[in-house]
C-alpha cells in the first residue's frame, strides 16, 4: 500500500508519497486538476491511502481521488495546524510531509468526509438559508430607503400580502433616485422569494423521500417541518458515527466548556469549533417546540429549568436543543434497526 498526503490549494497542490518498496518520500507539485493529479500519481503502486487536508478546495479533490481508487481520509485542519506549528518552517511540502508522517504512524486527526448524497442535501439546505439571508438584507435596505424618505411601514414582514400591496405605492411617492434604488431592491426581493419557493419545493420532496426526515416531520416531533427536518438530517449525515446522544451534542456545540480544578467547577461559553449549522437548526427547532401548546420533551425541559433551577432563557433553550437531538438520535437509531431487521 502506498501512503499519500496532499496539501490542496486553489491552483496548485503538493503531493507527498511514501514509496512502499524503497521507503523513499517523494515530493511532487501538481495543478489542482483531476487530470494532472492522475498523471502525478500514475506511477505509484496501488492501492493508495490518501490524506487530504480539509479546506474549501478539498471536496472535488476527494471525489477525484476516490474515482481513481484511493482510500481517502479527510484531515482536521485545526488539529493539523497545532502539530505543524512545532516546525520552524511552514511550507506546503512540510505540511504534506507532516500529514504523511501522521498517516504512517496511524495518528492522523481525521474529520468527517461526507458522502455525495449528504453533500447534495447540505448544499440544498444551506443554499436556502443563504437566500433567506439575502431577503433579510433586501428588506432592511427597503426599510432604510423608506425611513430616509420619511415613510413608515407598519408591517413586520415585507413579503406578506399587506406589505405587497403597500410597498409599490410607497415607492411611487419617493424621489426619482431614491425611488429607483427602492424599486431595484423590491424587484430583487420578489426574484429571491420566487427562488426560495422553488428551493423549498425541492426540500419538501427530498424530506418526504428520506425515511428519517419524513418521520421527523410527523406529529410526534413538534417544532419540525420539512425545511428543518431535512437540514437536521443533512448536517448529521450518518448517525452511526455517534456512539451516544452526548457525542451528537458535542458535535453540534451544545455542551458548554467546562473548567475543573480540585473542588471548583466552572461552565463557560459554548465552543466555537463545532457544526454551527446543526446547532442553529437544533436551537430553532427547540424554540418552535417551546412555543407549541401541546406538551413535548423539549418544552418540558425548558420550563423545568426555568422554574425549578432558575436558569436563564438561553441556558434553558440550549438544554431544550440537546433534548431535541436526543429524540432525533433514538428515532434515527430505531428506523435504522427496523430497516436492518
C-alpha positions in Angstrom: 0.0 0.0 0.0 1.2 3.5 -0.9 0.6 6.2 1.6 0.0 9.6 0.1 -0.7 13.1 1.5 -1.9 16.1 -0.3 -1.8 19.8 0.7 -4.5 21.2 -1.5 -4.8 24.9 -2.7 -6.9 26.6 -5.3 -4.5 26.5 -8.2 -1.7 24.1 -7.2 -1.2 21.3 -4.7 1.7 19.4 -3.1 1.9 15.6 -3.0 4.0 13.7 -0.5 4.1 9.9 -1.0 5.9 7.1 0.8 7.0 4.5 -1.7 6.2 1.1 -0.2 9.2 -0.7 -1.8 12.1 1.8 -1.2 10.7 3.8 1.8 11.6 6.9 -0.1 9.5 10.1 0.5 8.5 11.6 -2.9 7.5 15.3 -3.1 5.7 16.5 -6.2 3.9 19.6 -7.3 0.8 19.4 -9.4 -2.1 21.5 -10.6 -5.4 21.2 -8.6 -6.8 19.5 -11.7 -8.2 16.0 -12.0 -6.1 15.0 -15.0 -2.8 16.5 -13.6 -3.3 14.7 -10.3 -3.9 11.4 -12.0 -0.7 11.9 -14.1 1.4 12.7 -11.0 0.1 9.6 -9.1 0.1 7.2 -12.1 3.5 5.6 -11.3 2.8 5.0 -7.6 2.0 1.4 -6.7 -1.6 0.6 -5.8 -3.6 0.5 -3.5 -3.5 4.1 -2.3 -4.4 5.6 1.1 -4.6 9.4 0.7 -4.8 12.0 3.4 -6.2 15.4 2.3 -6.4 18.4 4.5 -9.9 19.8 4.8 -10.4 23.1 3.0 -12.9 24.7 0.6 -10.9 23.3 -2.3 -10.7 19.7 -1.0 -14.2 18.3 -1.7 -13.7 17.9 -5.5 -10.1 16.6 -5.0 -11.5 13.9 -2.6 -14.1 12.9 -5.2 -11.3 12.7 -7.9 -9.1 10.5 -5.7 -12.0 8.2 -4.8 -12.8 7.8 -8.5 -9.1 6.9 -9.1 -9.5 4.1 -6.5 -7.9 5.8 -3.5 -9.0 5.3 0.1 -9.4 9.0 1.1 -9.1 10.3 4.6 -10.0 13.9 5.4 -7.7 15.6 7.9 -8.9 18.1 10.5 -7.2 21.4 9.6 -7.0 23.0 13.1 -5.6 19.9 14.8 -3.1 19.5 12.0 -2.0 23.2 12.3 -1.2 22.7 16.0 1.2 19.9 15.0 2.6 21.8 12.1 3.4 24.8 14.4 6.1 22.6 16.1 8.2 23.1 13.0 10.2 26.2 12.4 9.3 26.3 8.7 5.8 26.4 7.3 5.7 25.3 3.7 3.3 23.3 1.6 5.8 20.4 1.3 6.3 20.4 5.1 2.5 20.3 5.6 2.2 17.3 3.2 5.1 15.5 4.9 3.5 16.1 8.3 0.3 14.5 7.1 2.2 11.6 5.6 4.1 11.0 8.8 0.8 11.0 10.9 -0.8 8.7 8.3 2.2 6.3 8.6 2.0 6.4 12.4 -1.8 5.9 12.4 -2.2 9.1 14.3 -4.0 11.1 11.6 -6.5 13.7 13.1 -9.4 12.8 10.8 -12.7 14.6 10.3 -16.0 13.5 8.7 -15.8 13.0 4.9 -19.5 13.3 3.9 -20.7 11.1 1.1 -22.0 12.7 -2.1 -25.7 12.4 -1.2 -25.1 14.2 2.1 -23.1 16.9 0.4 -26.0 17.4 -2.0 -28.6 17.8 0.8 -26.3 20.2 2.6 -25.9 22.3 -0.5 -29.7 22.5 -0.8 -30.4 23.4 2.8 -27.5 25.8 3.3 -28.3 27.4 -0.1 -31.9 28.0 1.1 -30.5 29.7 4.3 -28.2 31.9 2.2 -31.2 33.0 0.0 -33.2 33.8 3.2 -30.3 36.0 4.4 -30.4 37.9 1.1 -34.1 38.5 1.6 -33.5 39.9 5.1 -30.8 42.2 3.7 -33.1 43.5 1.0 -35.9 44.0 3.4 -33.6 46.1 5.7 -32.4 48.1 2.7 -36.0 48.8 1.7 -36.9 49.9 5.3 -33.9 52.2 5.3 -35.0 53.8 2.0 -38.5 54.4 3.3 -37.1 55.9 6.5 -34.9 58.3 4.7 -38.0 59.4 2.7 -40.0 59.9 5.9 -42.3 56.9 5.3 -43.4 54.4 7.8 -44.1 50.7 7.0 -46.1 49.1 9.9 -45.6 45.5 8.6 -43.2 43.2 10.2 -42.9 41.1 7.1 -42.4 43.0 3.8 -43.1 39.8 1.8 -46.6 39.4 3.3 -49.8 40.2 1.4 -50.5 43.5 3.1 -47.0 44.8 2.5 -47.0 43.6 -1.1 -49.9 46.0 -1.8 -48.4 48.9 0.1 -44.8 48.9 -0.9 -45.2 49.7 -4.7 -47.4 52.7 -3.7 -44.7 54.0 -1.3 -42.0 53.6 -3.9 -44.1 55.6 -6.4 -44.2 58.5 -3.9 -40.4 58.6 -3.5 -37.9 60.8 -5.3 -36.5 59.8 -8.6 -33.2 58.4 -7.4 -34.3 57.0 -4.1 -37.3 55.5 -5.8 -35.1 53.9 -8.4 -33.0 52.1 -5.8 -36.1 51.1 -3.7 -37.6 49.7 -6.9 -34.5 47.7 -7.6 -34.5 46.3 -4.1 -38.2 45.4 -4.4 -37.7 43.6 -7.7 -34.7 41.7 -6.3 -36.7 40.7 -3.3 -39.5 39.3 -5.4 -36.9 37.4 -7.5 -35.2 35.9 -4.5 -38.6 35.0 -2.9 -39.5 33.1 -6.0 -36.2 31.2 -5.9 -36.8 30.3 -2.2 -40.2 28.9 -3.1 -38.6 26.7 -5.8 -35.9 25.5 -3.4 -38.4 24.8 -0.6 -40.4 22.7 -3.1 -37.4 20.5 -3.7 -36.7 20.4 0.0 -40.2 19.1 0.6 -39.7 16.4 -2.0 -36.4 15.3 -0.5 -37.8 15.4 3.1 -40.7 13.1 2.2 -38.3 10.8 0.3 -35.9 10.4 3.2 -37.2 7.9 5.8 -35.7 9.8 8.8 -36.7 13.3 7.7 -40.2 12.0 6.8 -40.6 10.5 10.3 -39.3 13.8 12.0 -42.0 15.8 10.1 -44.7 13.8 11.9 -46.8 14.9 14.9 -44.5 13.1 17.3 -41.8 15.7 16.8 -43.4 19.2 17.3 -41.4 22.2 16.1 -40.2 20.3 13.0 -41.2 21.0 9.4 -39.7 19.8 6.1 -37.1 22.6 5.9 -35.8 22.0 9.5 -36.1 18.2 9.4 -34.1 17.9 6.2 -31.5 20.4 7.4 -31.1 18.3 10.6 -30.6 15.1 8.6 -28.2 16.7 6.2 -26.0 18.2 8.9 -25.9 15.0 10.9 -25.0 12.9 7.8 -24.7 9.4 9.3 -25.9 8.7 12.8 -23.7 5.6 13.0 -20.7 7.7 13.7 -22.2 8.9 17.0 -21.9 6.4 19.9 -24.4 8.2 22.1 -26.6 11.4 22.3 -23.7 13.1 24.2 -21.4 12.7 21.2 -24.1 14.3 19.0 -24.5 17.2 21.5 -20.7 17.8 21.4 -20.7 17.7 17.6 -23.4 20.4 17.5 -21.6 22.5 20.0 -24.4 22.4 22.6 -22.2 21.4 25.5 -20.6 24.3 27.4 -16.9 24.4 28.0 -16.0 23.0 31.5 -13.1 24.0 33.6 -12.5 21.9 36.7 -9.7 22.1 39.3 -9.9 20.5 42.7 -13.3 21.2 44.2 -14.1 24.1 41.8 -16.0 23.6 38.6 -17.0 26.3 36.2 -19.1 26.1 33.0 -18.1 28.6 30.3 -19.5 29.5 26.9 -20.4 27.2 24.1 -17.5 26.0 21.9 -16.7 27.7 18.6 -15.3 24.6 16.9 -18.5 22.7 16.0 -21.0 22.2 13.3 -22.7 25.6 13.7 -25.3 24.8 11.0 -26.5 21.9 13.1 -26.5 24.0 16.3 -28.6 26.7 14.7 -31.1 24.2 13.3 -31.4 22.4 16.7 -31.9 25.7 18.6 -34.5 26.8 16.1 -36.5 23.5 16.4 -36.3 23.8 20.2 -37.7 27.4 20.0 -40.6 26.2 17.9 -41.2 23.3 20.3 -41.3 25.5 23.3 -43.9 27.7 21.7 -46.2 24.7 20.9 -49.3 24.4 23.1 -49.0 20.6 23.3 -46.5 19.2 25.8 -43.3 17.8 24.4 -39.9 16.8 25.8 -38.1 20.0 24.7 -40.8 22.2 26.2 -40.8 20.3 29.4 -37.0 20.6 29.7 -37.2 24.3 29.0 -39.9 25.0 31.6 -38.4 22.8 34.2 -35.0 24.6 34.1 -36.7 28.0 34.1 -38.9 27.2 37.1 -37.0 24.7 39.3 -33.5 25.9 38.8 -34.0 29.5 37.9 -31.8 29.2 34.8 -31.8 31.9 32.2 -33.7 31.6 28.9 -30.6 31.0 26.8 -29.4 28.2 29.1 -32.8 26.6 29.1 -33.0 26.9 25.3 -29.7 25.2 24.8 -30.9 22.3 27.1 -34.1 22.1 25.1 -32.0 21.8 21.9 -30.0 19.0 23.4 -33.3 17.2 24.2 -34.3 17.7 20.5 -31.1 16.0 19.4 -31.5 13.2 21.9 -35.0 12.4 20.5 -33.6 12.5 17.0 -30.8 10.2 17.9 -33.1 7.4 19.2 -35.7 7.9 16.4 -32.9 7.6 13.8 -31.4 4.5 15.5 -34.9 3.0 15.7 -35.5 3.5 12.0 -32.1 2.0 11.2 -32.7 -1.0 13.4 -36.2 -1.6 11.8 -34.8 -1.4 8.3 -32.0 -3.8 9.1 -34.2 -6.5 10.5 
